[in-house]
Amino acid sequence: MDLHEALAHTEGEVMLSTEEAELLNRPPKSRRGASSRWAATGAAFYRTMLGAGTAERVRLVNLPSEVVCPGWSKPVGLLFLDGDHRYDAVRRDLDCWLEHLTPDAAVALDDSTDPELGPIRLVAEADRYGLTVDRVVGKVTVLRRRPIGGATSASSS
């Protein structure tokens, strides 16, 4: 399933938390050092969202999850985490978003196959959160909520 298909079959909001989004908040002059990488990534991202007809449901966030989540009120069907790769930070992101995930939500963790980074530890602990590995695509692991009746999230323990 490609991104277009995943977005078409996702209920609720799509939350993308990515370190590249940080460049959106910088004045144009300070973007120069990263502009070629960001221009390609940002342009491709927005073309994909427009092409999939999902631009109004996708939120690209460049704030800590603990700042955004308390005021978030919409269900999230696809959460893509790509920010601080330290284990504590990735775990905190997931803990913050768990209550907002739809029952069939997907959680995609970037750089989750690198044994030196935090996301791989979170994948190993997916069961604690009521999640299971759905698939691995390149360096991204997609977790899914287990069907109703599975384990409860770690944040409720």
C-alpha positions as CSV (number, residue, x, y, z in Angstrom):
1,M,0.0,0.0,0.0
2,D,1.5,3.4,-1.0
3,L,0.9,6.7,0.8
4,H,-2.1,7.6,-1.5
5,E,-3.8,4.3,-0.7
6,A,-3.1,4.7,3.1
7,L,-4.5,8.2,3.1
8,A,-7.6,7.2,1.2
9,H,-8.4,4.4,3.8
10,T,-7.6,6.5,6.9
11,E,-10.4,7.7,9.2
12,G,-9.8,10.8,11.2
13,E,-7.0,13.3,11.0
14,V,-3.5,12.4,9.7
15,M,-0.8,13.7,12.0
16,L,2.7,14.1,10.6
17,S,5.3,15.1,13.1
18,T,8.6,15.7,11.2
19,E,11.8,17.5,11.8
20,E,11.7,18.9,8.2
21,A,8.6,20.9,9.2
22,E,10.9,23.0,11.5
23,L,12.1,24.7,8.3
24,L,8.7,26.1,7.6
25,N,8.9,28.2,10.7
26,R,12.2,29.8,9.8
27,P,12.5,33.0,7.8
28,P,13.5,32.4,4.2
29,K,17.1,33.6,4.7
30,S,17.8,30.9,7.3
31,R,16.5,28.2,5.1
32,R,19.3,28.5,2.6
33,G,21.5,25.8,4.1
34,A,18.9,23.2,3.9
35,S,16.8,24.6,1.1
36,S,17.6,22.0,-1.6
37,R,16.7,19.0,0.6
38,W,13.7,20.8,2.1
39,A,12.5,22.1,-1.3
40,A,12.4,18.6,-2.7
41,T,10.9,17.0,0.4
42,G,8.4,19.8,1.1
43,A,7.3,20.1,-2.5
44,A,6.8,16.3,-2.8
45,F,4.9,16.2,0.5
46,Y,2.5,18.9,-0.5
47,R,2.1,17.5,-4.0
48,T,1.2,14.1,-2.5
49,M,-1.3,15.6,-0.1
50,L,-3.0,17.6,-2.9
51,G,-2.9,14.7,-5.3
52,A,-4.5,12.4,-2.7
53,G,-7.2,15.0,-1.9
54,T,-6.2,14.9,1.7
55,A,-4.6,18.3,2.2
56,E,-7.5,19.4,4.4
57,R,-7.1,16.4,6.7
58,V,-3.3,16.3,7.1
59,R,-1.5,18.3,9.7
60,L,2.2,18.9,9.6
61,V,3.2,19.8,13.1
62,N,6.5,21.2,14.3
63,L,5.9,21.5,18.0
64,P,6.6,19.1,20.9
65,S,3.8,16.5,21.2
66,E,3.3,17.5,24.9
67,V,2.5,21.0,23.7
68,V,0.1,20.1,20.9
69,C,-1.8,17.1,22.4
70,P,-3.5,18.7,25.3
71,G,-5.4,21.0,22.9
72,W,-5.9,18.4,20.2
73,S,-9.5,17.4,19.8
74,K,-9.8,15.4,16.5
75,P,-9.2,11.6,16.1
76,V,-5.9,10.7,14.4
77,G,-6.0,7.8,11.9
78,L,-2.4,7.9,10.8
79,L,0.4,9.3,13.0
80,F,3.9,9.6,11.4
81,L,6.6,10.3,13.9
82,D,9.9,11.6,12.6
83,G,11.5,14.0,15.0
84,D,13.8,13.5,18.0
85,H,15.2,10.0,17.6
86,R,16.2,9.5,21.3
87,Y,14.1,6.7,22.9
88,D,12.7,8.9,25.7
89,A,11.5,11.5,23.1
90,V,9.9,8.9,20.8
91,R,8.2,7.2,23.7
92,R,6.9,10.6,25.0
93,D,5.5,11.4,21.5
94,L,3.6,8.1,21.4
95,D,2.4,8.5,24.9
96,C,1.0,11.9,24.1
97,W,-0.8,10.8,21.0
98,L,-2.3,7.5,22.1
99,E,-5.5,8.9,23.4
100,H,-6.2,10.6,20.1
101,L,-5.7,7.5,17.9
102,T,-8.7,6.0,16.2
103,P,-9.3,2.3,17.0
104,D,-7.8,1.2,13.7
105,A,-5.0,3.9,13.6
106,A,-1.6,3.3,12.1
107,V,1.5,4.7,13.7
108,A,4.5,5.0,11.4
109,L,7.9,5.4,13.0
110,D,10.7,6.7,10.8
111,D,14.3,5.4,11.2
112,S,12.9,2.5,13.2
113,T,15.3,-0.1,11.9
114,D,18.5,1.5,13.1
115,P,19.7,-0.2,16.2
116,E,21.4,3.0,17.4
117,L,18.2,5.0,17.5
118,G,15.2,5.1,19.9
119,P,12.4,4.1,17.5
120,I,13.6,0.5,17.3
121,R,13.2,0.2,21.1
122,L,9.6,1.4,20.8
123,V,8.9,-1.1,18.1
124,A,10.1,-3.8,20.5
125,E,7.7,-2.5,23.1
126,A,4.7,-2.1,20.8
127,D,2.7,-4.8,22.6
128,R,2.7,-2.6,25.8
129,Y,0.8,0.1,23.9
130,G,-1.7,-2.3,22.4
131,L,0.0,-2.0,19.0
132,T,1.4,-4.7,16.7
133,V,3.8,-4.4,13.8
134,D,1.8,-4.2,10.6
135,R,4.7,-3.9,8.1
136,V,8.2,-2.5,7.6
137,V,8.9,-0.4,4.5
138,G,12.5,0.6,4.2
139,K,13.4,2.3,7.4
140,V,9.8,2.9,8.5
141,T,7.9,0.5,10.7
142,V,4.1,0.8,10.7
143,L,2.3,-0.2,13.9
144,R,-1.4,-0.8,14.1
145,R,-3.8,-1.0,17.1
146,R,-4.8,-4.5,18.0
147,P,-8.5,-5.3,17.6
148,I,-10.8,-4.5,20.4
149,G,-10.2,-6.9,23.3
150,G,-6.4,-6.6,23.0
151,A,-4.1,-5.1,25.6
152,T,-4.7,-1.5,26.8
153,S,-2.2,1.3,26.2
154,A,0.8,1.7,28.4
155,S,-0.3,5.2,29.3
156,S,-3.3,3.8,31.2
157,S,-1.2,1.6,33.5
